Protein backbone atom coordinates (compact mmCIF):
# COMPACT_ATOMS: atom_id res chain seq x y z
CA UNK A 1 0.00 0.00 0.00
CA UNK A 2 0.97 3.61 -0.34
CA UNK A 3 0.46 6.71 1.76
CA UNK A 4 -2.43 9.15 1.62
CA UNK A 5 -1.45 12.82 1.79
CA UNK A 6 -3.86 15.51 2.98
CA UNK A 7 -3.66 19.18 2.13
CA UNK A 8 -5.29 21.96 4.15
CA UNK A 9 -4.81 24.64 1.49
CA UNK A 10 -4.45 28.23 2.60
CA UNK A 11 -3.64 31.38 0.69
CA UNK A 12 -0.47 31.99 2.76
CA UNK A 13 0.46 28.59 4.17
CA UNK A 14 -0.76 25.02 3.77
CA UNK A 15 -0.92 22.24 6.31
CA UNK A 16 0.18 18.77 5.23
CA UNK A 17 -0.67 15.43 6.85
CA UNK A 18 0.28 11.91 5.83
CA UNK A 19 -0.64 8.33 6.65
CA UNK A 20 1.70 5.47 7.29
CA UNK A 21 2.07 3.03 4.37
CA UNK A 22 -0.63 0.73 5.81
CA UNK A 23 -3.00 3.73 5.97
CA UNK A 24 -3.77 3.13 9.63
CA UNK A 25 -2.55 6.33 11.28
CA UNK A 26 -2.81 9.93 10.07
CA UNK A 27 -0.09 12.28 11.33
CA UNK A 28 0.76 15.90 10.78
CA UNK A 29 3.78 16.24 8.51
CA UNK A 30 4.52 19.95 8.16
CA UNK A 31 3.26 23.35 7.11
CA UNK A 32 4.54 24.82 3.85
CA UNK A 33 4.39 28.33 2.42
CA UNK A 34 1.70 27.99 -0.23
CA UNK A 35 3.96 29.54 -2.87
CA UNK A 36 6.32 26.57 -2.33
CA UNK A 37 3.62 23.90 -2.11
CA UNK A 38 3.89 22.37 -5.58
CA UNK A 39 7.69 22.14 -5.30
CA UNK A 40 7.36 20.50 -1.88
CA UNK A 41 4.82 17.94 -3.13
CA UNK A 42 6.89 17.02 -6.19
CA UNK A 43 9.94 16.42 -3.98
CA UNK A 44 7.92 14.45 -1.44
CA UNK A 45 6.29 12.09 -3.94
CA UNK A 46 9.67 11.48 -5.58
CA UNK A 47 10.85 9.99 -2.25
CA UNK A 48 7.64 8.49 -0.84
CA UNK A 49 4.95 6.29 -2.35
CA UNK A 50 1.73 8.38 -2.30
CA UNK A 51 -1.45 6.96 -3.84
CA UNK A 52 -3.91 9.82 -3.20
CA UNK A 53 -4.03 13.52 -2.40
CA UNK A 54 -6.91 14.47 -0.10
CA UNK A 55 -7.71 18.18 -0.30
CA UNK A 56 -10.03 20.00 2.06
CA UNK A 57 -13.17 21.51 0.59
CA UNK A 58 -14.10 24.61 2.57
CA UNK A 59 -17.83 25.27 2.74
CA UNK A 60 -19.93 27.82 4.52
CA UNK A 61 -22.69 26.88 6.94
CA UNK A 62 -25.28 27.20 4.15
CA UNK A 63 -23.30 24.60 2.15
CA UNK A 64 -22.04 27.14 -0.40
CA UNK A 65 -18.35 27.10 -1.31
CA UNK A 66 -16.08 29.47 0.55
CA UNK A 67 -14.21 32.39 -0.97
CA UNK A 68 -10.96 30.38 -1.04
CA UNK A 69 -12.41 27.67 -3.32
CA UNK A 70 -11.35 29.33 -6.64
CA UNK A 71 -7.72 29.40 -5.43
CA UNK A 72 -7.99 25.74 -4.37
CA UNK A 73 -9.41 24.75 -7.76
CA UNK A 74 -6.59 26.59 -9.53
CA UNK A 75 -4.05 24.79 -7.34
CA UNK A 76 -5.71 21.42 -8.00
CA UNK A 77 -5.44 22.01 -11.74
CA UNK A 78 -1.70 22.75 -11.42
CA UNK A 79 -1.27 19.73 -9.15
CA UNK A 80 -3.03 17.33 -11.53
CA UNK A 81 -0.89 18.59 -14.43
CA UNK A 82 2.35 18.36 -12.41
CA UNK A 83 1.66 14.98 -10.78
CA UNK A 84 -1.00 13.36 -12.99
CA UNK A 85 -0.43 9.82 -11.71
CA UNK A 86 -1.84 10.64 -8.25
CA UNK A 87 -5.60 11.21 -8.07
CA UNK A 88 -7.24 13.86 -5.89
CA UNK A 89 -10.15 13.42 -3.48
CA UNK A 90 -12.01 16.19 -1.67
CA UNK A 91 -13.27 16.24 1.92
CA UNK A 92 -15.58 18.76 3.58
CA UNK A 93 -13.35 20.70 5.94
CA UNK A 94 -15.94 22.69 7.86
CA UNK A 95 -14.95 23.10 11.51
CA UNK A 96 -11.45 21.60 11.07
CA UNK A 97 -9.73 24.76 12.33
CA UNK A 98 -11.98 24.85 15.41
CA UNK A 99 -11.42 21.13 15.97
CA UNK A 100 -7.66 21.64 15.58
CA UNK A 101 -7.68 24.45 18.14
CA UNK A 102 -9.70 22.30 20.57
CA UNK A 103 -7.23 19.44 20.02
CA UNK A 104 -4.42 21.79 20.99
CA UNK A 105 -6.26 22.76 24.19
CA UNK A 106 -7.09 19.14 25.00
CA UNK A 107 -3.46 18.10 24.54
CA UNK A 108 -2.34 20.69 27.07
CA UNK A 109 -0.56 23.15 24.80
CA UNK A 110 0.04 26.50 26.44
CA UNK A 111 -1.63 29.66 25.12
CA UNK A 112 1.56 30.82 23.38
CA UNK A 113 1.84 27.49 21.51
CA UNK A 114 -1.83 27.64 20.48
CA UNK A 115 -1.15 30.93 18.69
CA UNK A 116 1.04 29.04 16.22
CA UNK A 117 -1.17 29.17 13.10
CA UNK A 118 1.15 26.80 11.23
CA UNK A 119 0.49 24.14 13.86
CA UNK A 120 -3.27 24.73 13.53
CA UNK A 121 -2.95 24.18 9.75
CA UNK A 122 -1.00 20.96 10.23
CA UNK A 123 -3.52 19.62 12.74
CA UNK A 124 -6.37 20.65 10.41
CA UNK A 125 -4.77 18.64 7.60
CA UNK A 126 -4.58 15.66 9.95
CA UNK A 127 -8.28 16.02 10.79
CA UNK A 128 -9.12 16.21 7.06
CA UNK A 129 -7.13 13.01 6.50
CA UNK A 130 -8.77 11.23 9.43
CA UNK A 131 -12.18 12.26 8.12
CA UNK A 132 -11.38 10.83 4.69
CA UNK A 133 -10.08 7.59 6.18
CA UNK A 134 -13.22 7.21 8.34
CA UNK A 135 -15.48 7.74 5.31
CA UNK A 136 -13.69 4.92 3.46
CA UNK A 137 -14.04 2.30 6.18
C-alpha positions in Angstrom: 0.0 0.0 0.0 1.0 3.6 -0.3 0.5 6.7 1.8 -2.4 9.2 1.6 -1.4 12.8 1.8 -3.9 15.5 3.0 -3.7 19.2 2.1 -5.3 22.0 4.2 -4.8 24.6 1.5 -4.5 28.2 2.6 -3.6 31.4 0.7 -0.5 32.0 2.8 0.5 28.6 4.2 -0.8 25.0 3.8 -0.9 22.2 6.3 0.2 18.8 5.2 -0.7 15.4 6.9 0.3 11.9 5.8 -0.6 8.3 6.7 1.7 5.5 7.3 2.1 3.0 4.4 -0.6 0.7 5.8 -3.0 3.7 6.0 -3.8 3.1 9.6 -2.5 6.3 11.3 -2.8 9.9 10.1 -0.1 12.3 11.3 0.8 15.9 10.8 3.8 16.2 8.5 4.5 19.9 8.2 3.3 23.4 7.1 4.5 24.8 3.9 4.4 28.3 2.4 1.7 28.0 -0.2 4.0 29.5 -2.9 6.3 26.6 -2.3 3.6 23.9 -2.1 3.9 22.4 -5.6 7.7 22.1 -5.3 7.4 20.5 -1.9 4.8 17.9 -3.1 6.9 17.0 -6.2 9.9 16.4 -4.0 7.9 14.5 -1.4 6.3 12.1 -3.9 9.7 11.5 -5.6 10.9 10.0 -2.3 7.6 8.5 -0.8 4.9 6.3 -2.4 1.7 8.4 -2.3 -1.5 7.0 -3.8 -3.9 9.8 -3.2 -4.0 13.5 -2.4 -6.9 14.5 -0.1 -7.7 18.2 -0.3 -10.0 20.0 2.1 -13.2 21.5 0.6 -14.1 24.6 2.6 -17.8 25.3 2.7 -19.9 27.8 4.5 -22.7 26.9 6.9 -25.3 27.2 4.1 -23.3 24.6 2.1 -22.0 27.1 -0.4 -18.4 27.1 -1.3 -16.1 29.5 0.5 -14.2 32.4 -1.0 -11.0 30.4 -1.0 -12.4 27.7 -3.3 -11.3 29.3 -6.6 -7.7 29.4 -5.4 -8.0 25.7 -4.4 -9.4 24.8 -7.8 -6.6 26.6 -9.5 -4.0 24.8 -7.3 -5.7 21.4 -8.0 -5.4 22.0 -11.7 -1.7 22.7 -11.4 -1.3 19.7 -9.1 -3.0 17.3 -11.5 -0.9 18.6 -14.4 2.3 18.4 -12.4 1.7 15.0 -10.8 -1.0 13.4 -13.0 -0.4 9.8 -11.7 -1.8 10.6 -8.2 -5.6 11.2 -8.1 -7.2 13.9 -5.9 -10.1 13.4 -3.5 -12.0 16.2 -1.7 -13.3 16.2 1.9 -15.6 18.8 3.6 -13.3 20.7 5.9 -15.9 22.7 7.9 -14.9 23.1 11.5 -11.5 21.6 11.1 -9.7 24.8 12.3 -12.0 24.8 15.4 -11.4 21.1 16.0 -7.7 21.6 15.6 -7.7 24.4 18.1 -9.7 22.3 20.6 -7.2 19.4 20.0 -4.4 21.8 21.0 -6.3 22.8 24.2 -7.1 19.1 25.0 -3.5 18.1 24.5 -2.3 20.7 27.1 -0.6 23.1 24.8 0.0 26.5 26.4 -1.6 29.7 25.1 1.6 30.8 23.4 1.8 27.5 21.5 -1.8 27.6 20.5 -1.1 30.9 18.7 1.0 29.0 16.2 -1.2 29.2 13.1 1.2 26.8 11.2 0.5 24.1 13.9 -3.3 24.7 13.5 -2.9 24.2 9.8 -1.0 21.0 10.2 -3.5 19.6 12.7 -6.4 20.7 10.4 -4.8 18.6 7.6 -4.6 15.7 10.0 -8.3 16.0 10.8 -9.1 16.2 7.1 -7.1 13.0 6.5 -8.8 11.2 9.4 -12.2 12.3 8.1 -11.4 10.8 4.7 -10.1 7.6 6.2 -13.2 7.2 8.3 -15.5 7.7 5.3 -13.7 4.9 3.5 -14.0 2.3 6.2 
